[in-house]
Amino acid sequence: MNKENCFIGEYRYSVDDKGRTMFPAHYRCDTGSPYVLTKGMDRCLYLFDDRVWTSITERFYGDLIPVSSDNRAFVRILFSGAATVELDKIGRISIPQHLREYASLDKEVVFAGALTHLEIWDVHIWDTYRSKAEKVFEQNIGALQAR
């Protein structure tokens, strides 16, 4: 991955009654390729572009044999919860109901860049999480500076 393809930044948008929200203009592809939206950690959603999702699925086909119950659970949750989403004519995506429920999405969401993907959070959950995470960040920033 090169730096032009990484997902960075924070974007806030409203969600309408049908679960539609604007998609950050900076990341809209001209190719018309769909995105994949799935359950993420900490009750957020992960949104992958087609290129990254393809590399994830190829890795699972080649590397992860779901023999252990933990591996089976991971594969089942990640892939059964996934949905393909496409931008509509005005640049919105529609978040399926089961994913909105999983992430407790209400009226406002945050798209948070996470290098290889975007995370979609309910704004209130994100603000609480970010407040705690910033304390950890501040405690550990010295380790990055020492490198």
C-alpha positions as CSV (number, residue, x, y, z in Angstrom):
1,M,0.0,0.0,0.0
2,N,1.3,3.4,-0.8
3,K,0.5,6.6,1.1
4,E,-1.9,7.8,-1.6
5,N,-4.2,4.8,-0.9
6,C,-4.3,5.1,2.9
7,F,-7.4,6.2,4.7
8,I,-6.9,9.0,7.1
9,G,-9.0,11.8,8.7
10,E,-12.3,12.1,10.5
11,Y,-15.6,13.0,8.8
12,R,-19.0,13.5,10.4
13,Y,-22.3,13.0,8.6
14,S,-26.0,12.5,9.4
15,V,-27.9,9.3,8.7
16,D,-31.4,9.5,7.3
17,D,-34.3,7.2,8.2
18,K,-33.4,4.8,5.4
19,G,-29.8,4.3,6.8
20,R,-28.1,6.4,4.1
21,T,-25.2,8.7,4.8
22,M,-22.8,10.7,2.7
23,F,-19.5,9.0,1.9
24,P,-16.3,11.2,2.3
25,A,-15.7,12.8,-1.1
26,H,-12.0,12.5,-0.7
27,Y,-12.3,8.7,-1.0
28,R,-14.9,8.3,-3.7
29,C,-13.5,6.2,-6.6
30,D,-14.1,7.1,-10.2
31,T,-14.1,3.4,-11.0
32,G,-17.5,2.7,-9.6
33,S,-16.1,-0.3,-7.7
34,P,-18.2,-1.3,-4.7
35,Y,-17.1,-1.2,-1.1
36,V,-17.5,-3.9,1.5
37,L,-18.9,-3.0,4.9
38,T,-18.7,-5.5,7.8
39,K,-18.6,-5.7,11.5
40,G,-15.5,-4.4,13.2
41,M,-14.0,-4.4,16.6
42,D,-15.3,-2.1,19.4
43,R,-18.8,-2.0,17.9
44,C,-17.8,0.0,14.8
45,L,-18.1,-1.0,11.2
46,Y,-15.2,-1.5,8.8
47,L,-15.4,-0.3,5.3
48,F,-12.9,-1.7,2.8
49,D,-12.4,-0.8,-0.8
50,D,-12.5,-3.6,-3.3
51,R,-8.7,-4.0,-3.6
52,V,-8.2,-4.4,0.2
53,W,-11.2,-6.7,0.6
54,T,-9.9,-8.9,-2.2
55,S,-6.6,-9.2,-0.4
56,I,-8.4,-10.1,2.9
57,T,-10.4,-12.9,1.2
58,E,-7.4,-14.3,-0.6
59,R,-5.5,-14.4,2.8
60,F,-8.4,-16.4,4.3
61,Y,-8.5,-18.8,1.5
62,G,-4.8,-19.4,1.7
63,D,-3.8,-19.0,5.3
64,L,-6.7,-19.6,7.7
65,I,-8.2,-23.0,8.0
66,P,-11.1,-22.6,10.4
67,V,-10.3,-25.6,12.5
68,S,-10.3,-23.9,15.9
69,S,-13.6,-22.6,17.2
70,D,-12.1,-19.1,17.5
71,N,-11.1,-19.1,13.8
72,R,-14.5,-20.4,12.8
73,A,-16.2,-17.7,14.9
74,F,-14.0,-15.0,13.4
75,V,-14.7,-16.1,9.8
76,R,-18.4,-16.5,10.4
77,I,-18.9,-13.0,12.0
78,L,-16.6,-11.2,9.6
79,F,-18.1,-12.7,6.4
80,S,-21.7,-13.3,7.4
81,G,-22.1,-9.7,8.5
82,A,-20.5,-8.3,5.3
83,A,-22.4,-6.4,2.7
84,T,-21.5,-4.8,-0.6
85,V,-22.3,-1.1,-0.7
86,E,-22.2,1.2,-3.7
87,L,-22.4,5.0,-3.9
88,D,-25.6,6.4,-5.2
89,K,-25.8,9.3,-7.6
90,I,-25.2,11.9,-4.9
91,G,-22.4,10.1,-3.1
92,R,-24.2,8.3,-0.3
93,I,-24.0,4.7,0.9
94,S,-26.8,2.8,2.4
95,I,-25.9,1.0,5.6
96,P,-27.9,-2.2,6.1
97,Q,-30.1,-2.5,9.1
98,H,-28.2,-5.4,10.7
99,L,-25.0,-3.4,10.6
100,R,-26.7,-0.2,11.9
101,E,-27.9,-2.2,14.9
102,Y,-24.6,-3.9,15.5
103,A,-22.8,-0.5,15.7
104,S,-25.7,1.3,17.4
105,L,-25.8,3.9,14.6
106,D,-28.3,6.6,15.2
107,K,-28.6,10.0,13.6
108,E,-24.9,11.0,13.2
109,V,-21.9,8.9,12.3
110,V,-18.1,9.4,12.1
111,F,-16.0,8.0,9.3
112,A,-12.5,7.5,10.9
113,G,-9.5,6.7,8.8
114,A,-7.7,3.6,9.9
115,L,-4.9,3.3,7.3
116,T,-6.2,0.3,5.3
117,H,-9.9,1.0,5.8
118,L,-12.5,3.4,7.1
119,E,-14.3,2.8,10.4
120,I,-17.9,4.0,10.8
121,W,-18.9,4.8,14.4
122,D,-22.0,6.3,16.1
123,V,-20.8,9.8,17.0
124,H,-21.4,9.4,20.7
125,I,-19.6,6.1,20.9
126,W,-16.7,7.5,18.9
127,D,-16.3,10.5,21.1
128,T,-16.2,8.4,24.2
129,Y,-13.8,5.9,22.6
130,R,-11.5,8.6,21.2
131,S,-11.3,10.4,24.6
132,K,-10.0,7.1,26.2
133,A,-7.8,6.3,23.2
134,E,-6.1,9.7,23.2
135,K,-4.9,9.1,26.8
136,V,-3.3,5.8,25.6
137,F,-1.9,7.6,22.6
138,E,-0.3,10.3,24.8
139,Q,1.2,7.7,27.0
140,N,2.7,5.8,24.1
141,I,3.8,8.6,21.7
142,G,7.2,8.7,23.3
143,A,7.9,5.2,22.0
144,L,7.2,6.3,18.4
145,Q,9.4,9.4,18.8
146,A,12.3,7.3,20.2
147,R,12.5,5.2,16.9
